[in-house]
Amino acid sequence: MAAPNTPPATAGRPRLSPQAQGMLALLVTVTIWAAFALSARALSSSSLLPADAALLRFGVPIAVLAPALWRRRRRIAAVRPAAAAKIICGAGVPFFLAAMYGGSLTSAAFVGSIVPGMVPLFVSALMVAGGRGAPRGTQSAGLALIGVGVVALVWRFLAPPDTQVLAGAGVLLVASGLWALYTVGLKEVDLDPVGSIGLLCLPSFAVIVLLVLSGALPTGIASAAGSDIVLFLVVQGLGVGLCAGLLYAFAIRRLGAERSSVVGSLSPVAVVLLAIPLLDESPTPAVLVGVPLITAGVVLANRRPRSRSRLRSQSRPRPEVPADA
């Protein structure tokens, strides 16, 4: 006979803290975003056009989540226009086309370094503009390192000027600024991750369809190679559009906008390493200098300085409590 009051099999099993859950979600997001940076560069040599990749990027999540999005339609429609605009512009069609075009003019290392690496600087600028205080201490040093790292990436293209690479880097900076808007906007909406994906993908897909039907953006998906369609469907549609969207929105709610941008500290390194075997890209001296600087800068920029009140409270003898995230 079974012993009475037998505890369930899951009793006593350690559970991850909210902060640990958020960081785990960010680590998986890093891998997916590295694939995004690689696909942004690979698009220029594939049989797909940017509009085709965008249709997969925003259409696949809608198809997969259609029933769940229908149940959330009222909450999605009730989002404040200002917050919705940050999400739709920040990660929608403007961001996607900027990232794809910038990647076609530069390299995977540029996409993986500039787009996520500059996000902490842009997020901090948005926070200051919103009256939430200027960065201090190591945060300021980290933001400065990020700027120096980006300059190191493009320095050798300044003399003589390589207009293609410089233009691509400028477009990628625009994409990074848009993504910072998305990062801040996610924190301002009262939606779960599925609702956030719907708020982003529904209008973005509609815009891409209108641009294609009007002839503003050409499409070649009907004659594209099946392998290219499958690759971008998996990477852009399922990976970036669905999995990364869910995980990044989850991390934002667990860690906040500023701490979530720490994802950029690992993404550039992952992109550079993966681009060597997958795209036959050899890291240049500029990349070997710029990427570590950006990585170190993002790490420092996401370190929160301890306030004086917290230091005083920690010096008093009292029961230990979990650190505030």
N, C-alpha and C positions, 0 to 999 in steps of 0.2 A: 504494500500500500504506500502511496505517496505521502510524504510527511506533510502535515497540515501547515498552512500559512507559508508555503514555499515562495520565496521572493521571485518575481519575474526574472527572466533571463537577462534583461537589460539593467536590472538593479545594480547600482554601484559602478556602472560603466561611466568613465569620465566624459563629461560633455565640454565641447569647446565654448569658450567665452565669446560674447558678441564681437570683441576685437579680433580674436583668432579666426572666427568665421569670416570676418571682413577681409583679413589679410590672405586667407586661403583663396577666397574669391578673386582677389587681386592677382595672385600668382597664376591662377588659371587664365585670367584675362590677359596677363603679360604674354603668355604663349599664343593666344588667339590674335592679339594685336601684332605680334611679330609676324604671324602669317598674313595679316592685313598689309603690313608694310612691304612684305615680299610680293604679294599679289599686286600692289599698286605699281611696283616696278615691272612685274611680269606682264601687266596688261598691255604695255606698248608693243610686246612681241607676240601677243596672242591674236586669235582670230576674232575676239570680241572687241567691241567699242565701249567707251565709258558709259554710254546710256544702257547698254546691255548689262554691264556689271551692276549698274544702279538698279535696274529692274529686278535682278536676282537679289541684291542686297536688301531692298525694302519689300519686295513681293513675297519672298519665301517666309519671313516671320509672320506676315499677315495670313498666309495660307495655313500655316501650322497652328497659329493661335486664334483663328477665326472665332470659334465658339466662346473662348474665354474673353476675347475682345468685345464680342456682342454683349456679354453680361456686364461689362464695364463701360458701356457706351455713354451712360449718363455721367459717370464720374470723369471720364475723359473730356466730355463736352463742357463740364463745369470748371475746368482748369482756367485760371486767370490768363488773359491774352498775353500779358508781358512774360510770364513764366513759360507759357507754351511757345512763344516766339523764340526764347533762348534755346529751347530744346530742338525745335524744328529747324532753325537756322544753324544751331551749333553742331548738330550731328546729322543733319538731313542732307538735302541735295547740294547746298552751297559747300558744306564741308567735304562731302564725298567727291565732288568734281574737282575741288581744289587739291585734295590729297592725291587723286589719281593723276591730275595734270602735272602737279609738282613732282610726283614720282617718275613720270615719263621723261622729265627734263633732267633729273639728277640720278640718284641711286637709292637702293634700299636702305643703305646706312643713313642717308639724309632724311628719308621718310621716318625711319625708326628713331632717329635722334631728335630732329627738330620738332616734329608734331607732338609726341608725348613729352619730350624734354622741356619744351618751353611752356607747357601748361601751368606749372607752378608759378612762373613769373606772371603770366596773364591772370591766373586766379587771384594772386596777391594784389595785382593792380585793380581787379574788379572789387575785391574786398575793401581796399582803401577808398575807391570811388564810392562805395556804398557806406562809408563811414564806420567801418569795422576795425580800424586801427592799422597802422603801418607795421611791416615786419621788423623784428628786432633780433639782435645778436646773431646767432648762427643762421637764422633765416635770411637775413640780409646778405651774409657772406655766401650762402648757397645760391641765392638769386644772381649775385654777381658772377659766381663761377659758371652758372648756366649761360649767361651772356657771353662770357669769355670763351666757353666751349663752342658756341655757335659761330663766333668770329673765327675761331681756329679752324672750323670746318670749311669756311668759305674764303679764308685768307688767300690761299694760293690761286684762287680764281679771280682775284682782283687785279693783278698785274702779271701779264696782260689780261684785261677783263674777258671772262667767258660769259657772255650775255645769257646763254642758255642755262647754265648752272645757276647763275645769280638770279635769273628770273624764276627758276624752279624753287630756289631757296626762299625767295620772297613769297611765292604762292604757298609754300609749306608753312611759313610763318602765319599767313592768313588762316590756313587750316587749323593751326594750333590755337590761335586766338578764338576761332569759332568753337573748338572743342572745349575751351575754358568756359565759354558761355553755357554750353551743354552741361558741364560739370556743376556749375553753380545753379543752373536751372533745375536740375534733378532734385536738389536739396529743397527747392522752393515749392514743389508740387506734392500734393497729398495723394500719391498713387503708388501702388505696389509695382514691382519690376515689370510685370506683364502689362499693366496699364501704361507704364512709361514707354514701353516698346510700341504700344498701339498709338500713343500720342505722337511718337516720332515717325513711325513707318506709314501710317495711314495717309497723312497729308503729303509726305515725301513721295510715296508711290504715285499718288494722284498727280503731283507736279511732273514727275518723270514721264508718266503716260501722256500728259498734255504736251510736253516738250517734244516727245517722239512723234505724236500724231500731227503736230503742227509743222514738223520738219525742222524745228530749231536744233534738235539733236539727232544726228543720223544713227541708225541702228543696223546691225548686221547679224543679229542673233539667228535669223532664219538660215543663214549659210555658214554659221560658225561651226568649228569642229566640236564634236560631241565631248571629247576629252576636256576642252576648254570650258564648256558649259558645266560639266560635272565639277571641275576644279573650283570654279568661281561660285557655283551653287553651294558647295560644301564650305569653302573658306568664307565667302562673303555672306551668303544667305543664312546657313545654319550656324557657322562659327561666329562671325562678327555681328550679324543681324540678330540672331536669337540667343546663343549662349553668352557671348560677351555682353550683350545688352542686359540680360537678366543678371549676370554676375556683377557688372559694374554698377548697376542701379542698386543692387543689394549692398555692395561695399560702400557706396555713398551714404546709405542710410545707417550703416553700422559705424563708419569711421569719420564721416564728414567730407566735405569737398576738398579741403586743403590736404588732409592726410591721404585721401584716396589718390591724389595726383602723384604719390610715391611710386605708383606703377611705372612712371617714366624712368625711374632709376634703374630698372632692370630691362625694360623693353629695348633700349638702344643696343645694349650688349647682346641680347638674344638675337636681334636682327642682324647685327654684324657677323655673328658666328654662323647663323643659318644661311646667310647670303653667300658664304664661301662655297659650300658644296652644292647649294640649290641653284644659284644664279651665276656661279663662277665669278663672283666679285671679289677682288683682292683688296683688303683694307689699305688705304693709302696712309702716309704719315699724318696727314691732316685728320683722318678718321681716328687713328690710334691716339692722337692727342685730344681731339675734340670730344669724342665719346666718353672717355673717363672723366673729363672735366664736367660734362653735362650730368653724368651719373652721380658724381660726388656732389655736385650742386643741388640736384634734386633731393638727395638724402639729407643734406644740411637744411635745405629749405623747408623740409617737412618735420624738422625737430622743433618742438614747441618749447620756448623758454619758460622756466618755472617762475611763477609770479611770487612777489614778496610775501603775500598773504599765505600762499601755499607753503613756502619755506618756513614761515613762522609756525604754521600749524603742524608741520612735520617735526619741528624741534621740541614740541610739547609732548610729554608722556601721555599717550592715549592709544586706544586699541587701533591696530593697523587696519586700514581700509583699502579697497582696491583703488588703484590710481585712476584719476579721471582721464578719459580718452579725449 
